[in-house]
Amino acid sequence: MADLITLGWRERLALPQLGIPLLKAKLDTGARSSSLHVDTLETFQRDGDTWLRFSLHVGRRSPLAISCEAPALDRRTVTDTGGRRTERWFIRTAVELAGQRFEIDVNLTDRRHMLFPMLLGRSALSGRVAVDPALSYTQPRPSTTTAPSR
């Protein structure tokens, strides 16, 4: 565990494959999966595979929506903190956090009533970082060059 970086309960990250250079995220070791807020979500077929087209606002004050496309990884049942079970689409994408870049599975859902547009769950954090709930925004903003995946 000595080589794990310690992060706070909230951090800034990037999702470069989706063209998202900066996003505030809550690091939640109590949640198994990671979730990303989307305003719109639709499925379509490309070369016989299911793809997802979605849009999101990356900040509360951002008037412009970012449009993204990604191949669907899976559709799974997720239980939220209130015990409600819903079917959600999952994608796999790269995340840049604390100078590291790694792939995570993330579900797409409506988080408009949540403080953070992204929740980074323990599956994404495990073996990579330790979370100190007394800390927040311990890292500089990601400095990635974004290239949307199409």
SVG drawing of the C-alpha trace seen along z (x, -y; Angstrom):
<svg xmlns="http://www.w3.org/2000/svg" viewBox="-36 -30 41 37">
<polyline fill="none" stroke="black" stroke-width="0.4" points="0.0,0.0 3.0,-2.3 2.8,-3.1 -0.8,-4.2 -1.5,-7.8 -3.8,-9.4 -6.6,-11.5 -9.5,-13.4 -13.2,-12.6 -13.6,-15.0 -11.2,-15.5 -10.9,-16.8 -10.4,-14.4 -10.6,-14.1 -12.3,-11.7 -10.2,-12.2 -11.7,-9.6 -15.1,-11.4 -13.6,-14.8 -14.1,-15.9 -11.0,-17.8 -12.2,-18.6 -14.9,-17.2 -15.5,-17.3 -16.0,-13.8 -16.9,-12.4 -14.6,-9.5 -16.9,-7.0 -15.5,-3.8 -19.0,-2.8 -20.2,-2.6 -19.1,0.4 -19.5,-1.2 -18.7,-4.6 -21.5,-6.8 -21.5,-9.7 -24.4,-12.1 -26.0,-12.4 -28.7,-14.8 -29.7,-12.7 -29.0,-9.1 -29.9,-7.1 -28.8,-3.8 -27.9,-3.2 -26.3,-0.5 -22.8,-0.8 -21.3,2.1 -23.6,4.5 -22.7,3.3 -24.8,1.2 -23.4,-2.3 -24.6,-5.0 -24.9,-8.7 -25.2,-11.0 -24.8,-14.6 -23.9,-16.2 -23.0,-19.6 -19.7,-19.4 -20.3,-22.2 -23.2,-23.8 -22.5,-27.1 -21.7,-25.6 -24.3,-26.5 -22.9,-24.2 -23.5,-20.5 -20.8,-18.0 -22.0,-15.4 -20.3,-11.9 -20.5,-8.5 -19.1,-5.3 -19.7,-1.6 -22.0,0.0 -20.1,2.3 -23.1,3.9 -26.4,3.2 -26.6,4.0 -28.8,3.6 -27.5,1.0 -28.8,0.5 -28.6,-3.2 -28.1,-4.5 -31.9,-4.5 -32.1,-0.8 -33.8,-1.4 -32.7,1.0 -32.4,-0.3 -31.0,1.0 -28.2,-1.2 -25.9,-1.3 -22.2,-0.9 -19.3,-2.1 -15.5,-1.6 -13.4,-4.7 -10.1,-6.2 -9.9,-8.4 -7.1,-10.7 -6.6,-11.3 -3.6,-12.2 -1.2,-11.9 -2.4,-8.4 -4.5,-7.3 -6.5,-4.1 -9.6,-2.4 -12.8,-2.2 -16.3,-0.9 -18.9,-3.7 -22.6,-3.7 -24.6,-6.5 -27.4,-7.9 -29.3,-11.0 -27.3,-12.7 -28.8,-16.2 -29.8,-16.4 -26.4,-15.3 -23.6,-17.7 -21.1,-16.0 -21.6,-14.9 -19.3,-11.9 -19.1,-9.4 -15.9,-7.3 -16.6,-4.0 -14.4,-1.4 -14.0,0.8 -12.2,-2.1 -10.2,-3.1 -9.1,0.3 -5.4,0.9 -4.8,-2.6 -5.6,-5.1 -6.4,-5.5 -9.1,-8.0 -8.8,-10.3 -12.2,-11.8 -10.5,-14.8 -8.9,-15.9 -10.4,-17.4 -8.9,-18.6 -5.4,-17.4 -4.3,-17.2 -3.8,-19.9 -6.3,-20.0 -5.7,-17.3 -3.6,-18.6 -4.7,-16.0 -5.1,-16.6 -8.6,-15.3 -9.4,-13.3 -13.0,-12.0 -13.3,-8.4 -15.7,-7.8"/>
</svg>
